[in-house]
C-alpha cells in the first residue's frame, strides 16, 4: 500500500494491535503511527513543533490570527479586478478587453470556476504551501481555460536550467510541462508563510486549548485530594471519577462529600493563567508578522486610532498586498502573454476601492497640477490608465499667464 520506505507490497502495513497500534514496516524497521517520527509526520503533510502540536497544511485555518491573515490576502487577491492594457507609441493606454487575461481572470477561469474564486484559491495555495499552481489549457495555441493543480514537482532542465513541472495524471504516471503552460504564483522564496509560522501557530492553538479546558472547569484551577490512608487503584479511580462528575463542565459548583481523612488542596494560578490574554494577543501579533499583516487588520485594536485606521487600506495595499499583486502580474505575463505581447502590454489590478481616502487627495493634486503649467491632462489620464482625449496635450494656463517656451531659442531668452 505505502511505497515510501521500500518495495510496495500488501504486507507494508500491519495491524500489530488492531485496537490501538498501526505500524509501517520498511527497510529501516517498524514505524508506529501511534508514535510517529518527524519524517513520518512530514509524509502526511504534518510538521511537529516544540509545543507538541503537529501543524499540517490546513491546520493554520483553525488558528484565528492565521485564518484572518490568510483570508485577507487571498480574498482581496480574488476580488480586485484584473485589466490588460496596451501601450501605444504616443504613450497612450488602451484596455484589451477580449484577451484571455481579461475574460478568464475576471469572468470564468474554466466552466465551473469563476475567475475571482480561481485567483483566491491559487493565492490560498501559495500561502499554505508556498506556490499556487494552475495549468494553462490551450487549443490551437489559444488559451481556453485555467485549472488549479496540486502535487506538482518542479525540476530544472539540466541543460537550459528552465523549470519543468512534473504533474501527476489521474490514471497514474506524470507529464512534464513547460513553464509556459503553468501559472505559478510563488510566495517569498517559495516558502509558505503558514509553514514558516508553524511554531507560532502551534503555541496559539495550545493557548486556545488551555483556555477551553480552564473555563470548562468554571475558570478555577484544579486541586489535589490527599488521603491519610493508602488507597487501592480501583478506589482512587472511583473517587476521581466522582469528583469529575460533580465538578466538570456544566456541573461545576456541585457538592462532593469527603470523608474525615480527606484533604482538598487547590492549585494556585500559574503565570501562564494570569497572563493568558497577554499571551494570546502577543501570539496574534506574532503570527501576523509572518504574513505581513498589521495587528489592527486581524482584530488586535490596541493602539489603533482614527488617524491610522483611516490610512489602513493604503498601508495594507502598499506593504501586504502589493507583493502578491506583483507575483500575480509576473505569473500572468509569463504564461498568458506571448513574447511579442510582453513588449507593449502590461497588467494592472484595480485597487481604487482600497484607497478611497487617498483617491480624493490624488485627484485633487491632479486638478491642481493640470490647472497650472505643470501637467498635461492626458498625462494625468495616463497615470490612471485612462485613454487620451482630444485637446489633452495642451497645458491649461492660468488666466493672463504667458505661453510656455517650446523652442530652444525661446528657452534661452526666457
Secondary structure, DSSP 8 states (H G I E B T S, - for coil): ---TTSS--TTSEEEEETTTEEEEEETTEEEESTT--HHHHHHTTEE--TTS--EETTGGGGSHHHHHHHHHHHHHHHHS-EEEEEE-TTS-EEE-TTSHHHHHHHTEEETTEEHHHHHHHHHHHHHHHSEEEEEEEEETTEEEEEEEE-S-EEEE-TTT--EEEEEE-TTS-EEEEEGGGEEEEE-GGG--HHHHTHHHHHHHHHHHHHHHHHHHTTT---EEEEESS---HHHHHHHHHHHHHHHSGGGTT------TTEEEEE----HHHHTHHHHHHHHHHHHHHHHT--GGGGT--TT--HHHHHTHHHHHIIIIIHHHHHHHHHHHHHHHS-TTHHHHEEEEE--GGGGHHHHHHHHHHHHHHHTTTT--HHHHHHHTT----TTTTS----TT------SHHHHHH-
